Amino acid sequence: MEKIYGLIDAPFTPFYPDGEVNYEPIQTYARMLEQNGLKGVFINGSSGEGYMLTMEERMRLAEKWIEAAPSRFKVIVHVGSCCLKESRILAEHAQSIGAWGIGAMAPPFPKIGRIEELVKYCETIAGGAPDLPFYYYHIPAFNGAFLPMVDLLKAVDGRIDNFAGIKYTYESLYEYNQCRLYKNGKYDMLHGQDETILASLALGGARGGIGGTTNYNGRELTGIIQAWDKGMVATAREKQEFSQAVINVICHYRGNIVGGKRIMKLMGFDLGPNRVPFQNLTDEEELGLKRELEEINFFERCNKF
């Protein structure tokens, strides 16, 4: 099974001011990401407010992204849901329209507390798209599924044929690396924390990853991997430190889903508001966000159109 090399973006879902999905920007969005070094998209996940979309909206977004995808641009569809039946339908749909792969995080309700429960959840979803690679999206801060991922790999090994690997969005680089080493690297371990790409590279990982701040800082984040590959450690370190500075700013403004999406507007690509119950930034907060970004020269280094 093919492993991903390079960074995949987790795009925001564009909305009109009234909260309805706006599909019009997707063509430009896809082109912008490719031009800034991204290798694909992981749609309808946490950055895309996937759990706040209807099943019909999620399907149409998948169709629009696949239509817009440049050549060799991977479209991975997040199909996780609190309703397993819906997840299975979304997986079947993703395969039928030509998605490159699918993924799913554990549901926020009911919370999954045992490996076997998680395996059955993944097995059911992956079975809906047997011809596509399936990635488990490990983000326990969102769903409370604080389970050992090496144990998950052992449990799915030989049981879920299209289990490709894990999108690992958690703080334990030790566990991430142990998963990467499982059976001499059998599974694709996609690094999911933009703030620690360089540390993971030093351990031998992060050849592929899925990020959220790549929406606006993709040039610098892909540059970390490129610099590392060339042995330019000091350059890679500077780019990682800059990327952390960007993350420090968005942490002042309700994180990537809210603050990050507003950065896109400041870059000239307005993707609209977030859906309730997210609290959108006020005009005053937006000015503060812009000021803090200017202080770190963000707009000279961000993604370009």
N, C-alpha and C positions, 0 to 999 in steps of 0.2 A: 504494500500500500504506500502510495506517495506521501512523503513528508513535506511539510511546508517550510520553505526557506524565505525569510524576510518577514515583514510586518503586515498583518491584516488589520484593517480599521473597523472599529465598532461605531457605525454612523448614528447620528441623531435622526429621529423621525421629524421631518418638516411638518409644521402645522400652520393653518391659517389662524388669524386672531380669534376666531370663534371656536378653535379647538379641533376643527376637522382636519384630516390628513391632507397635506398638500403634496401631490406627487410630481409637480412640475419641476422642482429643482434637482431631481435625482440624476438626470442626464449630465448636468453640469457638475454635480457633486462627484459622480463616478470619475469623470474626466480629471477633475482637480486632484482627487486622491492619487490617481495613477501618475499624474505629472509630478507629484511630490514624493514618489518612491514607494507608495503602498502597493501591495500585491493582491488585494482583494478586500472584501467586506464581510463582517459577521453581523447580519442584520437582525432587528427585532429582539435584541438582547437588552441588557440593563441600560446602556447609553441610549438606546432607541425607545425606551419606555414600553418594551414589548408586552409586559403584563397589563398595560393600560390600554391596549389596542384590542379591538374585536378580532375574531378569527378571520372575518372577511377582509378587514384592513390589513392584517398580517399577510394574508395570501396575495392581496393586490400589491403590497409593497415588495414582496418577493418577486412577483412577476415583473414589476417595473425595474427593479435592480438587475434582474437577469437580462432584460431588454437593453438596459443602459451599459452593461458591463463591457469594458474594452476587451480585446483579444487577450486570452490567458489570464484574465482577472477572475479570481476565485470568489464565488458568491456562496457563503455558508449561511444557512438559515437557522436561526435559533427557534426551536419549536417547543420549548418547555412551557408547561402550563400547569395550573392547579388541577385541571381536568385532564387526566391521562388520555381519555378518548379523543379530546381535541388535539393533544400532542401527536397522537398517532395519525390523525387526519392531516395535520400540518406537515408531518413527515412525508406522507404519501403524496401530498400536493407538491412539496419541494422536489421530490424525485421526478414527478410527472412533467415539471416545467423546466428541467435541466439544471437544477442547482448543482454546485460542485460538491457540497457536503451539508450536513446538518449537525446541530448541537443542542444540548439542553442542560440547563441548570436544574438542581433539585427544587421542587416547589417550596415557596415560603409557607404554604399550608396545604395539607398537613406536613409537619416537619418530619423528615426522614432521619431516623436515629440508629439504623442498623445497615450494615453493608449489604445484606441480602435484600433488604427493601430497596436500596438504591440500585442494585443489579437488576431486579425485576422491573423497576421503573425504566432504566436504560434499555433493557432487553425489549420491552414492549414498544418503545419509541423507535429504536434502531430497526426493529422488524418491519416498520412501516416503509422504510427506504433501504432495503437490503443491498442495493447497488451503490449506495453512497457511503463515504466515510462518516462515522458518527463520533462526535467529540463530547465528552462530559465536561460541562462548564463548572469548575470548582470555585465557588465564591461564597464561602460559608458565612461571611459577614452579612450577606443578603438573606440567607434562608436558614441559618442555624445548623446546617449539615456539616458539623465539624467531625468528619470521618477520616480515617487514615487512607490516603490515596494509594499507597503501595498495596494495601489489602484489597482495594477496589480492582487494581490491575490483576492481582492474583485471581480474584473471583470471576472476572470477565474473560480471562485468558482461556481460549478454547470453548467458550460458551457463546460469546457474541462475535460473530465472524467479522462484522464490519465496524467493530470498535477500533477507532483509529488512535485515540489518545485523549489527552485532557487539556483543556484551556485552564491553566492553573493561575488563579488570582487569589493568592494568599501569601502571607509573610514568611513562611518557612522555606527558605532556600535549601535547607538540608533535605526536607521531604521532597521538594521539587527535584533535586538532584538524584535522590534515591529512586524516584519514579523514572527519571531519565535513564538511569543505569539498569533498570529492570530488564533481565534477559538480553543484555548487551544492546539496549536501546530499541527494543521491539516496538515501543509505542511512541507516538509523536507528542512531545510535551511542549505545548505552546505557552510561552511565558505571558502572563497576564498583568504584570505590574510595570508600568512604564518607568517608575522611579528606580527600579533595580535591574535594568537590562544589563548593565556593565558587570555587576556582581555575578549575575547568572552566566554571562559569557566566560568569566574567569573560571567558573566551575565546569565549563564545557557545554553549557546549555544556551538557551535563547537563540538558537539558529532560526527559529520561527516564533512568532508571537502574535497576540491580538491585543490591541490597545484602544483606549478611549481618547487620550490626549493627542493621539495621532491625527485626529480630525483637524487640528490647527497647528500641531507641533511635529508633524510627521517627518519633515525634512531633517530636523535635528535628531529625532529618535532613530530613523533609518541610518543617519550618519554615524551613530554610535557603533552599529554593527559594521558598517563599511570601514570606519577607522580601525576598529579592532582587527578586522581581517587583514588590514595592511600593516599591522604592528604599530599603529600610531596610538599608543596607550594614552599619552597626555591629551591628545585631541579627543579621544573617546571619553576620557574623564571630564574634560571641560563641557562636552555636550551633555553628558549625564547630569552634571551639576546644574547646567542651564535648565534642563528638563525638570529637575527637582524644583528649581526656582519658580518655574511656571506652575507646577503643582502646588507649591506653597501659596501662590496667589489665588488659585481657584478654591483652595481650602478656606479662604476668607469669604467666599461667595457661594456657599452651599454646594461645592464640589463640581465634578465634571458634568453631571447631567443638567444642572441649572447654570452654573457659572460658565462651564465650558461651552454650552450651547450659545450663551450670550456673546462669548468671544467670537463666534462665527459671524454674528451681526457686526461686531466691531471691525472685522476683516472685510466687510462688504458683502457678506453672504447670509442674509437674514433667514433663519430657518423657523422663525416664529416662536411662540411661547411653549412652555411645558404644560402638560395636562395637570389638572387638579388631581391629587392634593399637593403637588409640588408648588412651592411658593416662588413665583418669578421675581427676578430682581427689579427693584424700583429704578427710576431714572437716576436718582442720586447714587444708588449702588453701582449702576452701570458706569457712571463717571469715575467712581472710585476704582472699579475694576480696570478701566482704561488707564487711569493714572498709574496704578501699580504695575501694569504691563509695560507701560512706557518707561518706567524706571529701570526695568531689566532689558530694555531694547528688544522687546518681544517682536514688535511689528517689522523689524529689520530681518528677523530670522524665521518668522512663521511660514506656514504653507502659502504658496502663491498661486494665483489663478492664471 
